[in-house]
Amino acid sequence: MHKPNKITWEEAAGIPETWITATQALYLVGEFAPGKSVLWHAGASSVSIAGVQLARADGASAVYVTSRTQDKIDWCVKELGATAGFDTSNGKPWAQELNKLTDNKGVDVLIDFMGASTFQQNLEAAAVDGHIVNLAFLGGTKLDAGVDIAAFLRKRVRYEGSSLRSRDPDYQGKLRDKLVQYFPRFEDGTFKVFVEKVFRWEDIQDAHRLMESNKTKGKIICVI
Ligand SMILES: NC(=O)c1ccc[n+]([C@@H]2O[C@H](COP(=O)([O-])OP(=O)(O)OC[C@H]3O[C@@H](n4cnc5c(N)ncnc54)[C@H](OP(=O)(O)O)[C@@H]3O)[C@@H](O)[C@H]2O)c1
């Protein structure tokens, strides 16, 4: 890939993993199409920042986000144009809020990085024929006793995991080609890369500490 002229090398470094992951989750696994609604968990995470922009640009009927901090939710609405956001901290009933907002229709595609901690509410928030795409286990892998799986049948919900590294080169190559098609939109400013902080690689421990703080809104880049 050739770096788009108008973005810096540090910004460019923040593009491939995040935009390719968001593309894979949204289209290849989530089967998003214009007019559908999407929820991106951890809306200010680097993958979701890409995903919110992609879904909006491709005519989503609504793009919801979640976060455990109100500050990040407000940022996603203001900076990324998300429709609304929900606070997932401390077991808050965010799915109930989402259902209230959508007249109990729920959301068509949910992109999840938490696994266990969002499993039940994802099922509650999913629309009929909804797709839940799981990409990580930040909230654990073991479900509590009493989790209700009725939505799988009642709403024909599909729950599917995905990863990039386990895919064969052809599959990864197609995603690379799709990414290159976005480049004019990085050039004209339609798509934005959000870099939280650039570190010298010698300061990698500080970079890790920043990541662990969960305060980032976008990528941490290390220059080698
Ligand atoms: N499967 C794949 O193909 C694939 C590819 C790339 C990345 N990933 C994974 O996707 C995830 C997101 O990547 P990223 O680069 O976008 O991350 P990131 O920019 O570092 O953002 C991660 C965000 O996740 C939220 N979070 C962290 N720990 C949490 C927890 N215990 N419970 C709930 N929320 C938590 C925090 O947001 P709030 O503070 O807003 O809650 C945090 O800011 C990572 O786990 C990464 O490994 C998977």
The ligand as a Tripos MOL2 file, in Angstrom:
@<TRIPOS>MOLECULE
LIG
   48    52     1     0     0
SMALL
NO_CHARGES

@<TRIPOS>ATOM
      1 N1        -10.4660  -10.1900   16.5080 N.am      1 LIG1
      2 C1         -9.7990   -9.3330   15.7600 C.2       1 LIG1
      3 O1         -9.6810   -9.5050   14.5320 O.2       1 LIG1
      4 C2         -9.2090   -8.1020   16.3830 C.ar      1 LIG1
      5 C3         -8.4330   -7.2160   15.6200 C.ar      1 LIG1
      6 C4         -7.9530   -6.0410   16.2210 C.ar      1 LIG1
      7 C5         -8.2050   -5.7980   17.5460 C.ar      1 LIG1
      8 N2         -8.9040   -6.7210   18.2780 N.ar      1 LIG1
      9 C6         -9.1920   -6.4890   19.7120 C.3       1 LIG1
     10 O2        -10.2010   -5.5110   19.7750 O.3       1 LIG1
     11 C7        -10.0940   -4.7800   21.0010 C.3       1 LIG1
     12 C8        -10.1050   -3.2960   20.7020 C.3       1 LIG1
     13 O3         -8.8930   -2.9410   20.0350 O.3       1 LIG1
     14 P1         -8.4970   -1.4070   19.9320 P.3       1 LIG1
     15 O4         -7.1750   -1.3030   19.2930 O.co2     1 LIG1
     16 O5         -9.6440   -0.6900   19.3090 O.co2     1 LIG1
     17 O6         -8.3830   -1.0390   21.4830 O.3       1 LIG1
     18 P2         -8.1690    0.3500   22.2310 P.3       1 LIG1
     19 O7         -8.1090    1.4960   21.2820 O.co2     1 LIG1
     20 O8         -7.0120    0.1500   23.1530 O.co2     1 LIG1
     21 O9         -9.5070    0.4970   23.1150 O.3       1 LIG1
     22 C9         -9.8760   -0.4530   24.0510 C.3       1 LIG1
     23 C10       -11.0900    0.0430   24.8510 C.3       1 LIG1
     24 O10       -11.8190   -1.0810   25.3080 O.3       1 LIG1
     25 C11       -12.4910   -0.7570   26.5160 C.3       1 LIG1
     26 N3        -12.1590   -1.7610   27.5540 N.ar      1 LIG1
     27 C12       -10.9320   -2.1340   27.9740 C.ar      1 LIG1
     28 N4        -11.0230   -3.0540   28.9500 N.ar      1 LIG1
     29 C13       -12.3410   -3.2720   29.1410 C.ar      1 LIG1
     30 C14       -13.0860   -4.1210   29.9930 C.ar      1 LIG1
     31 N5        -12.4800   -4.9240   30.8830 N.pl3     1 LIG1
     32 N6        -14.4300   -4.0990   29.9210 N.ar      1 LIG1
     33 C15       -15.0500   -3.2850   29.0320 C.ar      1 LIG1
     34 N7        -14.4110   -2.4520   28.2000 N.ar      1 LIG1
     35 C16       -13.0700   -2.4500   28.2420 C.ar      1 LIG1
     36 C17       -12.0110    0.6330   26.9440 C.3       1 LIG1
     37 O11       -13.0030    1.5630   26.5220 O.3       1 LIG1
     38 P3        -13.9930    2.3050   27.5670 P.3       1 LIG1
     39 O12       -13.0970    2.9320   28.5850 O.co2     1 LIG1
     40 O13       -14.6820    3.2630   26.6850 O.co2     1 LIG1
     41 O14       -14.9220    1.3000   28.1650 O.co2     1 LIG1
     42 C18       -10.7220    0.7970   26.1350 C.3       1 LIG1
     43 O15       -10.3950    2.1410   25.9000 O.3       1 LIG1
     44 C19        -8.7980   -5.2490   21.6740 C.3       1 LIG1
     45 O16        -9.1150   -6.1820   22.6830 O.3       1 LIG1
     46 C20        -8.0450   -5.9180   20.5300 C.3       1 LIG1
     47 O17        -7.1630   -6.9230   21.0000 O.3       1 LIG1
     48 C21        -9.4200   -7.8400   17.7200 C.ar      1 LIG1
@<TRIPOS>BOND
     1     1     2 1
     2     2     3 2
     3     2     4 1
     4     4     5 ar
     5     4    48 ar
     6     5     6 ar
     7     6     7 ar
     8     7     8 ar
     9     8     9 1
    10     8    48 ar
    11     9    10 1
    12     9    46 1
    13    10    11 1
    14    11    12 1
    15    11    44 1
    16    12    13 1
    17    13    14 1
    18    14    15 2
    19    14    16 1
    20    14    17 1
    21    17    18 1
    22    18    19 2
    23    18    20 1
    24    18    21 1
    25    21    22 1
    26    22    23 1
    27    23    24 1
    28    23    42 1
    29    24    25 1
    30    25    26 1
    31    25    36 1
    32    26    27 ar
    33    26    35 ar
    34    27    28 ar
    35    28    29 ar
    36    29    30 ar
    37    29    35 ar
    38    30    31 1
    39    30    32 ar
    40    32    33 ar
    41    33    34 ar
    42    34    35 ar
    43    36    37 1
    44    36    42 1
    45    37    38 1
    46    38    39 2
    47    38    40 1
    48    38    41 1
    49    42    43 1
    50    44    45 1
    51    44    46 1
    52    46    47 1
@<TRIPOS>SUBSTRUCTURE
     1 LIG1         1 GROUP 0 **** ****
